Amino acid sequence: MTQPHNLRLRPPRQRIDPRARRWWTVQALVLPAGPMLLVAIALGVLSLLFFPGALPWLGPLLLVVLVLPALAYLLVMPTWRYRVHAWELGELAVYAASGWFWQRRRIAPLSRVQTVDTVRGPIQQAFGLATVIVTTASTAGDVKIAGLSDADAEELASRIGAAAQHVPGDAT
């Protein structure tokens, strides 16, 4: 029996924690937006102090090359990313959507799950968030579900581990 070619995969239904937007904003301030803004300020101040004649051309250049892209990244990325990030745990697979500019959807059959890890970086810890990483027997890489509350991450990791034990296949 052949499958119709017009079948589309629906987006996963489970949303991540809304605090993830603030986490991504702080992350962006650390790298790359914060350093871009600091370089722009430093170059502007140095130019003002030592090369005031350069300000008429250096000011707009810094604005276009460093300040506006950094501010746009800070303002757009967290909200856009929050709209994309979602996950779902089905009977046979775990499904995650991530990214913002480059979006990625990954489906990992539970029969291929090898390990389930919960990771909390320092900024994530400050916001009470965690990332669940599902390692499979695939060479395409892990399935990462970032931006979950600590409690949701622990519960999801347990559910994936338990579900993987009950699905016959490669990993059992």
BAVEX-599798 format. One line per field, with one value per residue: residue number from 1; residue in one letter; x, y, z of N, C-alpha, C in turn. Coordinates in steps of 0.05 Angstrom, whole numbers. Each point is the difference from the previous one (the first is absolute). Layout:
N
seq <- NUM, ...
type <- a, ...
nx <- X, ...
ny <- Y, ...
nz <- Z, ...
cax <- X, ...
cay <- Y, ...
caz <- Z, ...
cx <- X, ...
cy <- Y, ...
cz <- Z, ...
//
This chain:
172
seq <- 1, 2, 3, 4, 5, 6, 7, 8, 9, 10, 11, 12, 13, 14, 15, 16, 17, 18, 19, 20, 21, 22, 23, 24, 25, 26, 27, 28, 29, 30, 31, 32, 33, 34, 35, 36, 37, 38, 39, 40, 41, 42, 43, 44, 45, 46, 47, 48, 49, 50, 51, 52, 53, 54, 55, 56, 57, 58, 59, 60, 61, 62, 63, 64, 65, 66, 67, 68, 69, 70, 71, 72, 73, 74, 75, 76, 77, 78, 79, 80, 81, 82, 83, 84, 85, 86, 87, 88, 89, 90, 91, 92, 93, 94, 95, 96, 97, 98, 99, 100, 101, 102, 103, 104, 105, 106, 107, 108, 109, 110, 111, 112, 113, 114, 115, 116, 117, 118, 119, 120, 121, 122, 123, 124, 125, 126, 127, 128, 129, 130, 131, 132, 133, 134, 135, 136, 137, 138, 139, 140, 141, 142, 143, 144, 145, 146, 147, 148, 149, 150, 151, 152, 153, 154, 155, 156, 157, 158, 159, 160, 161, 162, 163, 164, 165, 166, 167, 168, 169, 170, 171, 172
type <- m, t, q, p, h, n, l, r, l, r, p, p, r, q, r, i, d, p, r, a, r, r, w, w, t, v, q, a, l, v, l, p, a, g, p, m, l, l, v, a, i, a, l, g, v, l, s, l, l, f, f, p, g, a, l, p, w, l, g, p, l, l, l, v, v, l, v, l, p, a, l, a, y, l, l, v, m, p, t, w, r, y, r, v, h, a, w, e, l, g, e, l, a, v, y, a, a, s, g, w, f, w, q, r, r, r, i, a, p, l, s, r, v, q, t, v, d, t, v, r, g, p, i, q, q, a, f, g, l, a, t, v, i, v, t, t, a, s, t, a, g, d, v, k, i, a, g, l, s, d, a, d, a, e, e, l, a, s, r, i, g, a, a, a, q, h, v, p, g, d, a, t
nx <- 17, -5, 17, -21, 8, -25, 9, -9, 23, -18, 0, 21, -15, 19, -7, 21, 15, -19, 11, -2, -20, -3, 1, -14, -15, 2, -5, -18, -6, 4, -12, -1, -25, 5, 17, -20, -18, 15, 4, -26, -6, 17, -7, -25, 5, 14, -19, -19, 15, 6, -23, -6, 19, 4, -11, 3, 21, 14, -13, -7, 26, 7, -16, 9, 25, -1, -9, -8, 20, 16, -11, 2, 24, 6, -12, 11, 25, -2, -15, 16, 21, -13, -7, 26, 12, -1, -16, 4, -12, 4, -16, 8, -4, 22, -14, 19, -9, 21, 15, 8, 24, 17, -22, -3, -9, -1, -1, -1, 2, -18, -3, 7, -15, 23, 0, -8, 9, 3, 2, 14, 2, 21, -4, -2, 20, 10, -9, 12, 18, -6, 19, -18, 20, -11, 18, 3, -7, -8, 10, -26, 5, 2, -21, -1, -10, 5, 4, 4, -21, 13, -24, -6, 25, -1, -25, 7, 23, -15, -19, 19, 14, -22, -7, 25, -3, -23, 17, -8, 25, 15, -12, -19
ny <- -23, 18, 17, 16, 13, 6, -21, 15, 4, -4, 25, -5, -11, -11, 21, 15, 3, 19, -10, -18, 17, 2, -27, -2, 18, -11, -23, 14, 10, -25, -13, 14, 6, -10, -18, -3, 3, -17, -14, 2, -4, -20, -8, 4, -10, -20, -2, 2, -16, -18, -5, 24, 3, -23, 14, 19, -15, 1, 21, 9, -4, 10, 19, 1, -1, 15, 25, 6, -15, 11, 24, -3, -10, 20, 15, -11, -7, 11, 20, 4, -3, 16, 14, -5, 5, -26, -16, -26, -14, -16, -19, 9, 27, 14, 22, 14, 25, 10, 19, 18, 7, -18, -10, -15, -21, -12, -24, -9, -22, -6, -16, 24, 6, 14, 27, 8, 24, 11, 22, 12, 19, 17, 9, -25, -7, 24, -11, -20, 0, -18, -16, -13, -17, -8, -18, -2, -21, 25, 2, 5, -12, 14, -7, 26, 0, 24, 12, -24, 2, 4, 5, 16, 9, 0, 10, 17, 5, 0, 15, 14, 0, 5, 19, 8, -5, 12, 13, -22, -7, 17, 18, -19
nz <- 0, -18, 10, 5, -21, 5, 14, 19, 11, 19, 8, 16, 19, 13, 13, -4, 21, 6, 23, -20, -4, 27, 1, -23, 12, 24, -12, -13, 25, 7, -19, -21, 8, 24, -9, -18, 19, 15, -22, -6, 25, 2, -24, 7, 24, -10, -18, 18, 15, -19, -12, 11, -18, 13, 20, -18, -4, 23, 9, -25, -4, 24, -6, -26, 7, 22, 3, -24, -11, 19, -4, -26, 4, 17, -18, -22, 5, 25, -10, -21, 16, 18, -22, -5, 23, -4, 13, -4, 18, -21, -9, -24, 4, 2, 1, -12, 4, -13, 10, -17, -7, 10, -10, 22, -13, 24, -10, 25, -14, 17, -21, -8, 21, 4, 1, 23, -6, 24, -14, 19, -19, 5, -24, -10, 16, -9, -22, 12, -20, -18, -10, -14, 2, -22, 9, -26, -14, -3, -23, -2, 23, 22, 14, -3, 24, -8, 24, 11, 16, 22, 11, -20, 3, 26, -1, -19, 13, 22, -11, -11, 23, 14, -17, 0, 26, -7, -16, -14, -3, -14, 15, -3
cax <- -17, 17, -9, -3, 23, -8, -2, 17, 4, -10, 19, -5, -20, 9, 16, 20, -6, 3, 25, 21, 5, 19, 25, 13, 7, 25, 20, 7, 16, 26, 11, 18, -9, 14, 26, -3, -7, 24, 20, -10, 4, 29, 10, -12, 14, 28, 0, -6, 22, 25, -3, -27, -6, -10, -28, -21, -3, 2, -25, -19, 11, -4, -29, -10, 14, 0, -22, -26, -2, -1, -26, -20, 3, -11, -29, -15, 6, -14, -28, -2, 9, -21, -22, 8, 7, -22, 8, -22, 8, -22, 3, 23, 22, 2, 0, 8, 5, 17, 12, -15, 5, 2, -18, 6, -19, 13, -16, 16, -16, 7, 15, 28, 10, 22, 1, -15, 15, -11, 22, -7, 22, -2, -21, -25, -6, -11, -28, -14, -5, 18, -2, 0, 15, -6, 20, -10, 20, 1, 24, -9, 3, -19, -25, 3, -24, 10, -19, -21, 4, 15, -18, -9, 23, 3, -22, 3, 22, -10, -19, 14, 15, -19, -13, 20, 3, -23, -3, 19, 16, 29, 13, -6
cay <- 23, 24, 24, 23, 19, 26, 0, 20, -4, 23, 9, -12, 15, 8, 24, 2, 19, 27, 12, -5, 26, 16, -14, 6, 28, 2, -14, 18, 22, -11, -5, 19, 28, 16, 8, 18, 26, 10, 9, 25, 21, 4, 14, 27, 16, 4, 19, 27, 10, 2, 5, 11, 4, -25, -5, 2, -24, -24, -3, -16, -27, -16, -3, -19, -25, -13, 6, -9, -29, -10, 6, -17, -27, -1, 4, -18, -28, -16, -5, -17, -26, -12, -9, -24, -22, -17, -29, -19, -28, -18, -27, -12, 18, 26, 19, 26, 21, 19, 20, 25, 7, -27, -16, -29, -18, -26, -22, -23, -23, -8, -25, 7, 16, -13, 14, 25, 17, 26, 18, 27, 18, 20, 20, -15, -4, 25, 2, -24, -14, -22, -11, -29, -9, -28, -11, -23, -15, 14, 17, 28, 15, -2, 16, 18, 15, 21, 19, -12, 4, -22, -22, -12, -14, -25, -17, -8, -19, -26, -11, -10, -24, -22, -7, -14, -28, -16, -2, -19, 10, 0, 8, -18
caz <- 0, -1, 15, -17, 2, 10, 29, 13, 28, 15, 20, 26, 14, 27, 0, 20, 21, -10, 10, -19, -15, 16, 0, -26, -1, 15, -15, -23, 11, 6, -27, -13, 0, 20, -10, -22, 11, 14, -20, -11, 20, 3, -24, 0, 21, -8, -22, 11, 15, -14, -28, -3, -28, -11, 9, -21, -16, 17, 15, -15, -6, 24, 3, -19, 1, 26, 19, -10, 0, 27, 11, -15, 10, 28, 1, -17, 3, 21, -6, -24, 8, 17, -17, -14, 18, 10, 2, 4, 5, -9, 8, -14, -6, 11, -23, 10, -19, 12, -18, -5, -28, -12, 16, -2, 12, 3, 10, 8, 9, 27, -2, -5, 22, 15, 26, 4, 19, 6, 3, 9, 0, 22, -5, 2, 29, 12, -8, 7, -25, -6, -27, -2, -24, -6, -18, -14, -16, -26, -5, -5, 25, 22, 1, 24, 7, 18, 10, 17, 28, 13, 6, -26, -12, 15, -7, -27, -2, 11, -18, -24, 8, 4, -25, -16, 10, -7, -29, -10, -22, 1, 25, 22
cx <- 18, -13, -5, 23, -8, -4, 19, 2, -9, 21, -6, -17, 9, 18, 21, -8, 4, 25, 23, 7, 20, 27, 15, 9, 26, 23, 10, 17, 28, 15, -23, -7, 15, 28, -2, -5, 24, 21, -9, 4, 29, 12, -11, 14, 29, 1, -6, 24, 25, -2, -28, -8, -12, -29, -21, -3, 1, -27, -21, 9, -5, -30, -11, 13, -2, -25, -27, -2, -2, -28, -22, 1, -12, -30, -15, 5, -15, -29, -3, 7, -21, -23, 7, 4, -25, 10, -26, 12, -24, 6, 25, 24, -1, 6, 6, 4, 16, 11, -15, 4, 2, -16, 5, -22, 13, -20, 19, -18, 9, 16, 30, 13, 21, 2, -18, 13, -16, 24, -10, 25, -4, -23, -27, -7, -11, -29, -17, -7, 20, -4, 1, 14, -5, 20, -11, 23, 3, 26, -8, 1, -23, -25, 2, -26, 8, -23, -22, 5, 15, -18, -10, 22, 4, -22, 2, 22, -8, -19, 13, 15, -19, -13, 20, 4, -23, -4, 21, 16, 29, 12, -6, 16
cy <- 25, 23, 23, 20, 26, -1, 20, -6, 25, 8, -14, 19, 11, 25, -1, 22, 28, 15, -3, 25, 17, -14, 6, 29, 4, -13, 17, 23, -9, -4, -1, 29, 18, 8, 19, 28, 12, 10, 26, 24, 7, 15, 28, 18, 6, 20, 28, 12, 5, 7, 12, 4, -25, -5, 3, -25, -25, -4, -15, -28, -18, -6, -23, -28, -14, 5, -10, -30, -12, 5, -17, -29, -3, 2, -21, -30, -15, -6, -19, -29, -14, -11, -27, -24, -13, -29, -16, -28, -18, -28, -13, 18, 25, 20, 28, 19, 22, 20, 25, 8, -26, -18, -30, -16, -28, -19, -23, -23, -9, -26, 6, 17, -16, 12, 24, 16, 25, 19, 28, 17, 21, 20, -14, -4, 25, 4, -25, -17, -23, -9, -31, -8, -30, -9, -26, -14, 13, 16, 29, 17, -4, 15, 17, 15, 20, 18, -11, 8, -24, -24, -14, -16, -27, -20, -11, -21, -27, -13, -12, -25, -24, -10, -16, -28, -18, -3, -19, 13, -1, 5, -19, -24
cz <- 0, 16, -20, 4, 12, 30, 12, 30, 15, 21, 27, 17, 27, -2, 23, 20, -10, 10, -19, -16, 15, 0, -26, -2, 16, -14, -23, 10, 6, -26, -19, 4, 19, -9, -24, 10, 15, -19, -13, 19, 3, -24, -1, 20, -8, -24, 10, 14, -17, -30, -6, -29, -13, 6, -23, -17, 18, 15, -16, -7, 24, 5, -18, 3, 27, 16, -10, -2, 29, 13, -13, 10, 28, 0, -15, 7, 22, -7, -23, 8, 17, -17, -14, 19, 12, 0, 4, 5, -7, 11, -12, -4, 17, -23, 11, -24, 14, -21, 0, -29, -17, 19, -6, 13, 0, 12, 6, 9, 28, 0, -4, 23, 15, 28, 0, 22, 5, 6, 8, 0, 21, -5, 2, 30, 13, -7, 7, -24, -4, -29, 3, -26, -3, -21, -12, -15, -27, -2, -4, 25, 19, -5, 25, 3, 21, 9, 16, 29, 12, 4, -26, -13, 14, -7, -29, -3, 11, -19, -25, 6, 4, -26, -18, 9, -9, -30, -10, -23, 6, 28, 23, -1
//
